[in-house]
């Protein structure tokens, strides 16, 4: 498996990212309690012990509580900060007295969000700041100037994006004086349009694929790290989800379990290995707060799927053979 593009700036970065969206006690207005803080201690320790040192946040996760509870742990144990990389996102604003749910990549909002995240996380700097969603009103020169100011002040080290396609990235990159380092998008065995885009090129059956052609190739060419959110498919293939399952999901779950037994690893490791075998050098984001499941994900480091098993999983998830 080839080295992650992020290793060019973070030489010892982990191949997995821990996504912190589940921390802080849930999407509610309840105050952070002692149990939430204890959970965060345990999650951080388990991730680090599993050689996962990259932590992904967003200013909106659990209405800001995810960053706050993480910051409380760092305040209690400041030495942890030297052993991890922190990434957070900005740009999504919930409905308020000024307007509906919206995206805001204005200079004022980016600066406000960074200052708020720094305070919540109890840190002096953010390793990577991601623009959470494309803002139709964004001005790339304004974003670039804001990032340059934040970097000069030592508050943000690198800039990346989330949920952007190659043309949006290219426009932003032209305004920047240094490379974007990350693009985090939804990629998984279940959400596989990013694979279909190449498979169905020029094929009528691919006319409804919702993925911008060339995005993977753009990221690879420009050394942008692809991160995959939703990488564990909400547990539908690993027995965690209890939602009603289609025949394709049931068949794929059985195949995942069979391969897990064959390779001697967890079902989660099979799903992550499927992503990581792709030459785009994908860095999966895992968001479970179950400590045993975090450890199960870390088993991905000991296996490499065969080409035949990769295709077997892909075809099974699709529910029909390839064209």
C-alpha positions in Angstrom: 0.0 0.0 0.0 1.5 3.3 -1.0 2.1 6.2 1.4 -0.7 8.7 2.1 -0.3 12.1 0.5 -0.6 13.7 4.0 2.7 12.1 5.0 4.4 14.8 2.9 3.4 17.2 5.7 2.8 14.9 8.6 5.3 12.0 8.3 3.8 9.9 11.1 0.2 10.4 10.3 -2.1 7.4 10.8 -3.8 5.6 7.9 -7.2 6.0 9.7 -8.9 9.2 11.0 -11.0 9.2 14.1 -14.2 11.3 13.4 -15.4 13.0 16.6 -19.0 13.7 15.5 -20.4 11.2 18.2 -18.7 12.9 21.2 -20.3 15.4 23.5 -23.5 13.6 24.5 -25.5 13.8 21.2 -27.3 16.3 19.0 -29.3 17.9 21.8 -29.1 20.9 24.2 -28.1 18.9 27.2 -25.0 20.1 29.0 -21.8 18.1 28.8 -21.7 15.8 31.8 -19.0 13.7 33.5 -19.9 10.6 31.5 -19.3 12.6 28.2 -15.9 13.6 29.4 -15.0 10.1 30.5 -16.2 8.7 27.2 -13.9 11.2 25.3 -10.9 10.2 27.5 -11.6 6.5 26.6 -12.1 7.1 22.9 -8.9 9.2 22.6 -6.9 6.6 24.5 -8.3 3.7 22.5 -7.6 5.5 19.2 -4.0 6.4 20.1 -3.4 2.9 21.4 -4.7 1.6 18.1 -2.2 3.9 16.3 -4.9 6.4 15.1 -3.5 9.9 15.8 -5.6 12.0 13.4 -8.8 13.5 14.9 -11.5 15.0 12.8 -13.9 17.7 14.1 -16.4 20.3 12.8 -17.6 23.3 14.6 -21.2 22.1 14.3 -20.7 18.5 15.6 -23.3 17.9 18.4 -24.0 21.6 18.3 -20.4 22.4 19.2 -20.2 20.0 22.2 -17.9 17.6 20.4 -15.1 20.2 20.2 -15.8 21.4 23.7 -15.6 18.0 25.4 -12.5 17.1 23.4 -11.0 20.4 24.6 -11.8 19.6 28.2 -9.8 16.4 27.9 -6.9 18.3 26.4 -7.1 20.8 29.3 -6.9 18.0 31.8 -4.1 16.2 29.8 -2.3 18.8 27.8 0.5 16.4 26.8 -1.9 14.6 24.5 -1.8 17.4 22.0 1.7 16.6 21.0 0.7 13.1 20.1 -2.1 14.0 17.7 -3.2 16.0 14.6 -6.4 18.0 14.9 -8.6 18.8 11.9 -11.8 20.8 12.1 -14.3 22.2 9.6 -16.2 25.4 9.2 -18.8 26.8 6.9 -22.2 25.3 7.9 -24.6 27.5 9.8 -27.8 26.2 11.3 -31.1 28.1 11.0 -31.1 31.1 13.3 -32.7 34.5 13.7 -30.8 35.8 10.6 -31.7 33.1 8.2 -32.2 29.4 7.3 -29.6 26.6 7.4 -26.9 27.9 5.0 -23.3 27.7 4.1 -21.0 30.6 4.9 -17.3 30.8 3.7 -17.0 34.5 4.1 -13.9 35.8 5.7 -15.8 37.0 8.8 -17.4 33.6 9.4 -14.3 31.5 8.7 -12.3 33.7 11.2 -15.1 33.5 13.7 -15.3 29.8 13.4 -11.6 29.2 13.8 -11.4 31.4 16.9 -14.3 29.5 18.4 -12.8 26.1 17.6 -9.4 27.1 19.0 -11.1 28.1 22.3 -13.4 25.0 22.4 -10.5 22.6 21.6 -8.2 24.3 24.1 -5.4 24.5 21.5 -3.3 27.2 20.0 -3.4 25.9 16.5 -5.4 23.7 14.1 -3.4 21.3 11.9 -5.9 21.2 9.1 -8.9 23.5 8.5 -11.5 22.1 6.1 -14.2 24.1 4.3 -17.2 21.9 5.2 -19.4 22.5 2.2 -19.2 24.5 -1.0 -20.8 27.9 -0.6 -22.4 29.2 -3.8 -21.5 32.7 -2.7 -17.9 32.0 -1.8 -15.1 34.2 -3.2 -12.0 32.2 -3.6 -9.7 35.2 -3.3 -11.4 36.1 0.0 -11.0 32.6 1.3 -7.3 32.5 0.3 -6.6 35.9 2.0 -8.3 34.7 5.2 -6.4 31.4 5.3 -3.1 33.2 4.6 -3.8 35.6 7.6 -4.8 32.7 9.9 -1.6 30.8 8.9 0.6 33.8 9.4 -0.9 34.2 12.9 0.0 30.6 13.7 -3.6 29.5 14.1 -4.0 27.2 11.1 -1.3 25.1 9.5 -2.9 23.8 6.4 -6.2 24.2 4.4 -8.4 21.5 2.9 -11.9 21.1 1.7 -14.9 18.7 2.2 -17.6 17.7 -0.2 -16.0 19.5 -3.1 -15.5 18.4 -6.7 -12.4 19.0 -8.8 -13.6 22.3 -10.5 -14.3 23.9 -7.2 -11.0 22.8 -5.8 -9.1 24.0 -8.9 -10.7 27.5 -8.7 -9.8 27.7 -5.0 -6.3 26.4 -5.6 -5.5 29.1 -8.1 -6.1 31.7 -5.4 -3.9 30.0 -2.8 -0.1 30.3 -2.5 0.2 26.7 -1.2 -1.6 23.4 -1.9 -4.8 22.2 -0.5 -4.0 19.1 1.4 -7.3 17.2 2.0 -10.7 16.6 0.3 -13.1 14.7 2.6 -16.1 13.2 0.7 -18.5 10.4 1.2 -16.9 7.2 0.0 -17.8 3.6 1.1 -18.8 0.2 -0.2 -22.4 1.3 0.1 -21.9 4.8 -1.4 -19.8 3.8 -4.4 -20.7 6.3 -7.1 -17.0 7.4 -7.0 -16.1 4.0 -8.4 -19.1 3.8 -10.8 -18.0 7.1 -12.4 -15.0 5.4 -13.9 -16.6 2.0 -14.6 -19.5 3.5 -16.5 -17.7 6.1 -18.5 -19.3 6.3 -21.9 -22.0 3.8 -20.9 -25.7 4.7 -21.0 -26.3 2.9 -17.7 -24.1 5.5 -16.0 -26.1 8.6 -17.0 -27.5 9.1 -13.5 -24.3 8.6 -11.5 -24.0 11.5 -9.1 -20.2 12.0 -8.9 -18.2 14.7 -10.7 -15.8 12.9 -13.2 -12.1 13.5 -12.6 -12.3 14.4 -9.0 -10.3 11.4 -7.8 -7.7 11.9 -10.6 -7.5 15.6 -9.7 -6.7 14.8 -6.1 -4.2 12.2 -7.0 -2.4 14.5 -9.5 -2.2 17.3 -7.0 -1.3 15.2 -4.0 -4.5 16.0 -2.2 -5.4 13.5 0.5 -8.8 11.9 0.0 -10.6 11.2 3.2 -13.7 9.0 3.3 -16.6 9.9 5.6 -19.3 7.3 6.1 -16.6 4.6 5.5 -18.3 2.0 7.8 -21.7 2.4 6.0 -23.5 3.0 9.2 -23.0 -0.6 10.2 -25.4 -2.1 7.6 -22.7 -4.7 6.5 -21.3 -5.4 10.0 -24.4 -6.2 12.0 -24.6 -2.9 13.8 -27.5 -1.4 12.0 -31.0 -2.8 12.7 -32.7 -1.1 9.7 -34.6 -3.2 7.2 -32.1 -4.7 4.7 -32.4 -5.4 1.0 -31.3 -8.7 -0.6 -28.1 -7.0 -1.8 -27.3 -5.7 1.7 -27.9 -9.1 3.2 -25.8 -10.9 0.6 -23.0 -8.3 1.1 -23.1 -8.6 4.9 -22.7 -12.4 4.5 -19.8 -11.9 2.1 -18.1 -9.4 4.5 -18.5 -11.9 7.4 -17.1 -14.7 5.3 -14.1 -12.6 4.2 -13.5 -11.5 7.7 -13.2 -15.1 8.8 -11.0 -15.9 5.9 -8.6 -13.1 6.6 -8.8 -13.4 10.4 -9.9 -9.8 11.0 -13.0 -7.9 11.9 -15.8 -7.1 9.4 -15.0 -3.5 9.8 -11.4 -4.1 8.7 -12.8 -5.7 5.5 -14.8 -2.6 4.7 -11.9 -0.3 5.3 -9.5 -2.5 3.4 -11.9 -2.3 0.4 -11.5 1.5 0.4 -7.8 1.5 1.0 -7.0 -0.9 -1.8 -8.1 1.7 -4.3 -5.1 3.6 -5.9 -6.5 6.9 -4.8 -4.8 6.3 -1.4 -8.0 6.9 0.6 -7.8 7.6 4.3 -11.0 6.4 5.9 -12.7 8.4 8.7 -14.3 6.2 11.4 -16.9 7.7 13.8 -17.9 4.9 16.2 -17.7 5.6 19.9 -17.7 1.9 20.6 -14.2 1.1 21.9 -14.1 -2.5 20.7 -15.2 -1.3 17.2 -12.3 1.3 17.1 -9.9 -1.6 17.8 -11.7 -3.7 15.2 -11.1 -1.0 12.6 -7.4 -0.8 13.4 -7.1 -4.4 12.2 -7.1 -3.1 8.7 -3.4 -2.6 8.9 -2.7 -6.3 8.8 -4.5 -7.2 5.6 -4.7 -6.4 1.9 -7.7 -7.7 0.0 -7.1 -9.6 -3.2 -8.3 -8.0 -6.4 -11.0 -10.8 -6.8 -12.3 -10.1 -3.3 -12.4 -6.4 -4.0 -14.5 -6.9 -7.0 -16.7 -9.5 -5.3 -17.6 -6.9 -2.6 -18.2 -4.2 -5.2 -20.5 -6.3 -7.4 -22.3 -7.6 -4.3 -23.0 -4.1 -3.0 -24.3 -3.0 -6.4 -26.6 -6.0 -6.6 -25.8 -6.9 -10.2 -22.9 -7.7 -12.4 -20.7 -5.1 -14.1 -21.4 -4.0 -17.7 
